[in-house]
Each structure stands twice: as structure tokens, then as C-alpha cells.
């Protein structure tokens, strides 16, 4: 569990510096974002995915990317020092987080 939190924090911190539309204040803010994102993904996202299952099936799973972007926009509003300029940046950032986390978690 700690390994996942560390990887998520690093991916969020590095990704925020790579993408112009995502700003983060520092490492502690990235840790806060990672913790809140993990909690939302654990408790709220399964309910959202279940409620939007027909739309997710209709779009062949691509609606999950929209859900991820929406969750990132919520985290943006809740964590001071973390800012995403628009929905499109959130969509791109969410895609980046998903891909890089998947690769790093398989490696480590």
C-alpha cells in the first residue's frame, strides 16, 4: 500500500511539471492529492462507474477516462496548491497518470 502511495505521489508530481495546464505547489501537495485521489477511487469511483455502466459499455470503456478527469477536477477543488486549468487538461493528466502508474506498478 505504501509503495502504491509513493508511486502515485511521484507520478502526480512529475506529471504536474510535464503538463502546462496542471500546477502543483510541492511534494506535500502531491502527497495530499495522491491520498485524496486514492480515497475517492476506492470509495466513490466504483459507485460512479456502476451508475454510468450503460454509457461506459456504449463507449467501449472510454467513458472511464471522462470519469477519471471528473474526479481530478473534484480533487482540484478540494486540495489547495493543486490546479488543473480545464477539463481537457484533466483528461490528458488522468490518462498520463493511468498509463504511467500501470507501468510503474508492474515494474515494482
CNS distance restraints for C-alpha pairs under 8 A (distance, minus, plus):
assign (resid   1 and name CA) (resid   5 and name CA) 6.39 0.50 0.50
assign (resid   2 and name CA) (resid   6 and name CA) 6.18 0.50 0.50
assign (resid   3 and name CA) (resid   7 and name CA) 6.18 0.50 0.50
assign (resid   4 and name CA) (resid   8 and name CA) 6.02 0.50 0.50
assign (resid   4 and name CA) (resid 105 and name CA) 7.25 0.50 0.50
assign (resid   5 and name CA) (resid   9 and name CA) 6.06 0.50 0.50
assign (resid   5 and name CA) (resid  31 and name CA) 7.82 0.50 0.50
assign (resid   5 and name CA) (resid  34 and name CA) 6.60 0.50 0.50
assign (resid   5 and name CA) (resid  35 and name CA) 7.12 0.50 0.50
assign (resid   6 and name CA) (resid  10 and name CA) 6.23 0.50 0.50
assign (resid   6 and name CA) (resid  31 and name CA) 7.97 0.50 0.50
assign (resid   7 and name CA) (resid  11 and name CA) 6.11 0.50 0.50
assign (resid   7 and name CA) (resid 101 and name CA) 7.01 0.50 0.50
assign (resid   7 and name CA) (resid 104 and name CA) 7.32 0.50 0.50
assign (resid   7 and name CA) (resid 105 and name CA) 7.60 0.50 0.50
assign (resid   8 and name CA) (resid  12 and name CA) 6.06 0.50 0.50
assign (resid   8 and name CA) (resid  34 and name CA) 5.78 0.50 0.50
assign (resid   8 and name CA) (resid  97 and name CA) 7.90 0.50 0.50
assign (resid   8 and name CA) (resid 101 and name CA) 6.66 0.50 0.50
assign (resid   9 and name CA) (resid  13 and name CA) 6.06 0.50 0.50
assign (resid   9 and name CA) (resid  27 and name CA) 7.69 0.50 0.50
assign (resid   9 and name CA) (resid  30 and name CA) 5.40 0.50 0.50
assign (resid   9 and name CA) (resid  31 and name CA) 5.13 0.50 0.50
assign (resid   9 and name CA) (resid  33 and name CA) 7.59 0.50 0.50
assign (resid   9 and name CA) (resid  34 and name CA) 5.36 0.50 0.50
assign (resid  10 and name CA) (resid  14 and name CA) 5.97 0.50 0.50
assign (resid  10 and name CA) (resid  30 and name CA) 7.60 0.50 0.50
assign (resid  11 and name CA) (resid  15 and name CA) 5.73 0.50 0.50
assign (resid  11 and name CA) (resid  97 and name CA) 6.41 0.50 0.50
assign (resid  11 and name CA) (resid 100 and name CA) 7.02 0.50 0.50
assign (resid  11 and name CA) (resid 101 and name CA) 6.95 0.50 0.50
assign (resid  12 and name CA) (resid  16 and name CA) 5.97 0.50 0.50
assign (resid  12 and name CA) (resid  30 and name CA) 6.05 0.50 0.50
assign (resid  12 and name CA) (resid  33 and name CA) 7.83 0.50 0.50
assign (resid  12 and name CA) (resid  34 and name CA) 7.21 0.50 0.50
assign (resid  12 and name CA) (resid  97 and name CA) 6.89 0.50 0.50
assign (resid  13 and name CA) (resid  17 and name CA) 6.62 0.50 0.50
assign (resid  13 and name CA) (resid  24 and name CA) 7.12 0.50 0.50
assign (resid  13 and name CA) (resid  26 and name CA) 7.50 0.50 0.50
assign (resid  13 and name CA) (resid  27 and name CA) 6.60 0.50 0.50
assign (resid  13 and name CA) (resid  30 and name CA) 5.50 0.50 0.50
assign (resid  14 and name CA) (resid  18 and name CA) 6.32 0.50 0.50
assign (resid  15 and name CA) (resid  19 and name CA) 6.15 0.50 0.50
assign (resid  15 and name CA) (resid  22 and name CA) 7.97 0.50 0.50
assign (resid  15 and name CA) (resid  93 and name CA) 7.09 0.50 0.50
assign (resid  15 and name CA) (resid  96 and name CA) 7.36 0.50 0.50
assign (resid  15 and name CA) (resid  97 and name CA) 7.45 0.50 0.50
assign (resid  16 and name CA) (resid  20 and name CA) 7.59 0.50 0.50
assign (resid  16 and name CA) (resid  22 and name CA) 5.04 0.50 0.50
assign (resid  16 and name CA) (resid  23 and name CA) 5.55 0.50 0.50
assign (resid  16 and name CA) (resid  24 and name CA) 6.09 0.50 0.50
assign (resid  16 and name CA) (resid  93 and name CA) 7.99 0.50 0.50
assign (resid  17 and name CA) (resid  22 and name CA) 7.38 0.50 0.50
assign (resid  17 and name CA) (resid  23 and name CA) 7.09 0.50 0.50
assign (resid  17 and name CA) (resid  24 and name CA) 7.75 0.50 0.50
assign (resid  19 and name CA) (resid  89 and name CA) 7.93 0.50 0.50
assign (resid  19 and name CA) (resid  93 and name CA) 7.50 0.50 0.50
assign (resid  21 and name CA) (resid  84 and name CA) 5.82 0.50 0.50
assign (resid  21 and name CA) (resid  85 and name CA) 5.19 0.50 0.50
assign (resid  21 and name CA) (resid  86 and name CA) 7.37 0.50 0.50
assign (resid  21 and name CA) (resid  89 and name CA) 5.70 0.50 0.50
assign (resid  22 and name CA) (resid  82 and name CA) 7.59 0.50 0.50
assign (resid  22 and name CA) (resid  83 and name CA) 5.74 0.50 0.50
assign (resid  22 and name CA) (resid  84 and name CA) 4.59 0.50 0.50
assign (resid  22 and name CA) (resid  85 and name CA) 6.45 0.50 0.50
assign (resid  22 and name CA) (resid  89 and name CA) 6.96 0.50 0.50
assign (resid  22 and name CA) (resid  90 and name CA) 7.89 0.50 0.50
assign (resid  22 and name CA) (resid  93 and name CA) 7.75 0.50 0.50
assign (resid  23 and name CA) (resid  81 and name CA) 7.61 0.50 0.50
assign (resid  23 and name CA) (resid  82 and name CA) 5.73 0.50 0.50
assign (resid  23 and name CA) (resid  83 and name CA) 5.07 0.50 0.50
assign (resid  23 and name CA) (resid  84 and name CA) 6.48 0.50 0.50
assign (resid  24 and name CA) (resid  29 and name CA) 6.73 0.50 0.50
assign (resid  24 and name CA) (resid  30 and name CA) 6.92 0.50 0.50
assign (resid  24 and name CA) (resid  81 and name CA) 5.58 0.50 0.50
assign (resid  24 and name CA) (resid  82 and name CA) 4.53 0.50 0.50
assign (resid  24 and name CA) (resid  83 and name CA) 6.46 0.50 0.50
assign (resid  25 and name CA) (resid  29 and name CA) 6.11 0.50 0.50
assign (resid  25 and name CA) (resid  30 and name CA) 7.89 0.50 0.50
assign (resid  25 and name CA) (resid  81 and name CA) 4.88 0.50 0.50
assign (resid  25 and name CA) (resid  82 and name CA) 6.46 0.50 0.50
assign (resid  26 and name CA) (resid  30 and name CA) 6.35 0.50 0.50
assign (resid  26 and name CA) (resid  81 and name CA) 7.86 0.50 0.50
assign (resid  27 and name CA) (resid  31 and name CA) 6.21 0.50 0.50
assign (resid  28 and name CA) (resid  32 and name CA) 6.23 0.50 0.50
assign (resid  29 and name CA) (resid  33 and name CA) 6.13 0.50 0.50
assign (resid  29 and name CA) (resid  79 and name CA) 7.59 0.50 0.50
assign (resid  29 and name CA) (resid  80 and name CA) 7.77 0.50 0.50
assign (resid  29 and name CA) (resid  81 and name CA) 6.41 0.50 0.50
assign (resid  29 and name CA) (resid  82 and name CA) 6.96 0.50 0.50
assign (resid  30 and name CA) (resid  34 and name CA) 6.07 0.50 0.50
assign (resid  30 and name CA) (resid  82 and name CA) 7.93 0.50 0.50
assign (resid  31 and name CA) (resid  35 and name CA) 6.16 0.50 0.50
assign (resid  32 and name CA) (resid  36 and name CA) 6.11 0.50 0.50
assign (resid  32 and name CA) (resid  79 and name CA) 7.33 0.50 0.50
assign (resid  33 and name CA) (resid  37 and name CA) 5.81 0.50 0.50
assign (resid  33 and name CA) (resid  75 and name CA) 6.83 0.50 0.50
assign (resid  33 and name CA) (resid  79 and name CA) 6.74 0.50 0.50
assign (resid  33 and name CA) (resid  82 and name CA) 7.72 0.50 0.50
assign (resid  34 and name CA) (resid  38 and name CA) 5.97 0.50 0.50
assign (resid  35 and name CA) (resid  39 and name CA) 6.24 0.50 0.50
assign (resid  36 and name CA) (resid  40 and name CA) 6.14 0.50 0.50
assign (resid  36 and name CA) (resid  75 and name CA) 7.04 0.50 0.50
assign (resid  37 and name CA) (resid  41 and name CA) 5.96 0.50 0.50
assign (resid  37 and name CA) (resid  71 and name CA) 7.68 0.50 0.50
assign (resid  37 and name CA) (resid  72 and name CA) 7.52 0.50 0.50
assign (resid  37 and name CA) (resid  75 and name CA) 6.84 0.50 0.50
assign (resid  38 and name CA) (resid  42 and name CA) 6.03 0.50 0.50
assign (resid  39 and name CA) (resid  43 and name CA) 6.10 0.50 0.50
assign (resid  39 and name CA) (resid  44 and name CA) 7.87 0.50 0.50
assign (resid  40 and name CA) (resid  44 and name CA) 5.11 0.50 0.50
assign (resid  40 and name CA) (resid  45 and name CA) 6.18 0.50 0.50
assign (resid  40 and name CA) (resid  71 and name CA) 7.65 0.50 0.50
assign (resid  41 and name CA) (resid  45 and name CA) 4.83 0.50 0.50
assign (resid  41 and name CA) (resid  46 and name CA) 7.23 0.50 0.50
assign (resid  42 and name CA) (resid  46 and name CA) 7.13 0.50 0.50
assign (resid  43 and name CA) (resid  47 and name CA) 7.63 0.50 0.50
assign (resid  44 and name CA) (resid  48 and name CA) 6.47 0.50 0.50
assign (resid  45 and name CA) (resid  49 and name CA) 6.00 0.50 0.50
assign (resid  45 and name CA) (resid  67 and name CA) 7.98 0.50 0.50
assign (resid  46 and name CA) (resid  50 and name CA) 6.07 0.50 0.50
assign (resid  47 and name CA) (resid  51 and name CA) 6.14 0.50 0.50
assign (resid  48 and name CA) (resid  52 and name CA) 6.14 0.50 0.50
assign (resid  48 and name CA) (resid  67 and name CA) 7.80 0.50 0.50
assign (resid  49 and name CA) (resid  53 and name CA) 5.76 0.50 0.50
assign (resid  49 and name CA) (resid  56 and name CA) 7.79 0.50 0.50
assign (resid  49 and name CA) (resid  64 and name CA) 7.41 0.50 0.50
assign (resid  49 and name CA) (resid  67 and name CA) 7.75 0.50 0.50
assign (resid  52 and name CA) (resid  56 and name CA) 6.15 0.50 0.50
assign (resid  53 and name CA) (resid  57 and name CA) 6.06 0.50 0.50
assign (resid  54 and name CA) (resid  58 and name CA) 6.06 0.50 0.50
assign (resid  55 and name CA) (resid  59 and name CA) 6.17 0.50 0.50
assign (resid  55 and name CA) (resid  63 and name CA) 6.88 0.50 0.50
assign (resid  56 and name CA) (resid  60 and name CA) 6.06 0.50 0.50
assign (resid  56 and name CA) (resid  61 and name CA) 4.82 0.50 0.50
assign (resid  56 and name CA) (resid  62 and name CA) 6.53 0.50 0.50
assign (resid  56 and name CA) (resid  63 and name CA) 5.02 0.50 0.50
assign (resid  56 and name CA) (resid  64 and name CA) 6.64 0.50 0.50
assign (resid  57 and name CA) (resid  61 and name CA) 5.81 0.50 0.50
assign (resid  59 and name CA) (resid  63 and name CA) 6.17 0.50 0.50
assign (resid  62 and name CA) (resid  66 and name CA) 7.32 0.50 0.50
assign (resid  63 and name CA) (resid  67 and name CA) 6.37 0.50 0.50
assign (resid  64 and name CA) (resid  68 and name CA) 6.16 0.50 0.50
assign (resid  65 and name CA) (resid  69 and name CA) 6.22 0.50 0.50
assign (resid  65 and name CA) (resid  91 and name CA) 6.54 0.50 0.50
assign (resid  65 and name CA) (resid  94 and name CA) 7.08 0.50 0.50
assign (resid  65 and name CA) (resid  95 and name CA) 6.83 0.50 0.50
assign (resid  66 and name CA) (resid  70 and name CA) 6.11 0.50 0.50
assign (resid  66 and name CA) (resid  91 and name CA) 6.54 0.50 0.50
assign (resid  67 and name CA) (resid  71 and name CA) 6.17 0.50 0.50
assign (resid  68 and name CA) (resid  72 and name CA) 6.24 0.50 0.50
assign (resid  68 and name CA) (resid  91 and name CA) 7.17 0.50 0.50
assign (resid  68 and name CA) (resid  94 and name CA) 5.87 0.50 0.50
assign (resid  69 and name CA) (resid  73 and name CA) 6.24 0.50 0.50
assign (resid  69 and name CA) (resid  87 and name CA) 6.68 0.50 0.50
assign (resid  69 and name CA) (resid  90 and name CA) 4.80 0.50 0.50
assign (resid  69 and name CA) (resid  91 and name CA) 4.62 0.50 0.50
assign (resid  69 and name CA) (resid  92 and name CA) 7.97 0.50 0.50
assign (resid  69 and name CA) (resid  93 and name CA) 7.74 0.50 0.50
assign (resid  69 and name CA) (resid  94 and name CA) 5.72 0.50 0.50
assign (resid  70 and name CA) (resid  74 and name CA) 6.37 0.50 0.50
assign (resid  70 and name CA) (resid  87 and name CA) 7.57 0.50 0.50
assign (resid  70 and name CA) (resid  90 and name CA) 7.50 0.50 0.50
assign (resid  71 and name CA) (resid  75 and name CA) 6.30 0.50 0.50
assign (resid  72 and name CA) (resid  76 and name CA) 6.08 0.50 0.50
assign (resid  72 and name CA) (resid  90 and name CA) 6.19 0.50 0.50
assign (resid  72 and name CA) (resid  94 and name CA) 7.17 0.50 0.50
assign (resid  73 and name CA) (resid  77 and name CA) 6.51 0.50 0.50
assign (resid  73 and name CA) (resid  84 and name CA) 6.95 0.50 0.50
assign (resid  73 and name CA) (resid  87 and name CA) 7.26 0.50 0.50
assign (resid  73 and name CA) (resid  90 and name CA) 6.63 0.50 0.50
assign (resid  74 and name CA) (resid  78 and name CA) 6.42 0.50 0.50
assign (resid  75 and name CA) (resid  79 and name CA) 5.96 0.50 0.50
assign (resid  76 and name CA) (resid  80 and name CA) 7.56 0.50 0.50
assign (resid  76 and name CA) (resid  82 and name CA) 5.63 0.50 0.50
assign (resid  76 and name CA) (resid  83 and name CA) 5.39 0.50 0.50
assign (resid  76 and name CA) (resid  84 and name CA) 6.33 0.50 0.50
assign (resid  77 and name CA) (resid  83 and name CA) 7.86 0.50 0.50
assign (resid  84 and name CA) (resid  89 and name CA) 6.50 0.50 0.50
assign (resid  84 and name CA) (resid  90 and name CA) 6.26 0.50 0.50
assign (resid  85 and name CA) (resid  89 and name CA) 6.50 0.50 0.50
assign (resid  85 and name CA) (resid  90 and name CA) 7.85 0.50 0.50
assign (resid  86 and name CA) (resid  90 and name CA) 6.38 0.50 0.50
assign (resid  87 and name CA) (resid  91 and name CA) 6.11 0.50 0.50
assign (resid  88 and name CA) (resid  92 and name CA) 6.19 0.50 0.50
assign (resid  89 and name CA) (resid  93 and name CA) 5.89 0.50 0.50
assign (resid  90 and name CA) (resid  94 and name CA) 5.84 0.50 0.50
assign (resid  91 and name CA) (resid  95 and name CA) 6.20 0.50 0.50
assign (resid  92 and name CA) (resid  96 and name CA) 6.20 0.50 0.50
assign (resid  93 and name CA) (resid  97 and name CA) 6.12 0.50 0.50
assign (resid  94 and name CA) (resid  98 and name CA) 6.13 0.50 0.50
assign (resid  95 and name CA) (resid  99 and name CA) 6.23 0.50 0.50
assign (resid  96 and name CA) (resid 100 and name CA) 6.02 0.50 0.50
assign (resid  97 and name CA) (resid 101 and name CA) 5.73 0.50 0.50
assign (resid  98 and name CA) (resid 102 and name CA) 6.04 0.50 0.50
assign (resid  99 and name CA) (resid 103 and name CA) 6.32 0.50 0.50
assign (resid 100 and name CA) (resid 104 and name CA) 6.05 0.50 0.50
assign (resid 101 and name CA) (resid 105 and name CA) 5.84 0.50 0.50
assign (resid 102 and name CA) (resid 106 and name CA) 6.29 0.50 0.50
assign (resid 103 and name CA) (resid 107 and name CA) 6.32 0.50 0.50
assign (resid 104 and name CA) (resid 108 and name CA) 6.08 0.50 0.50
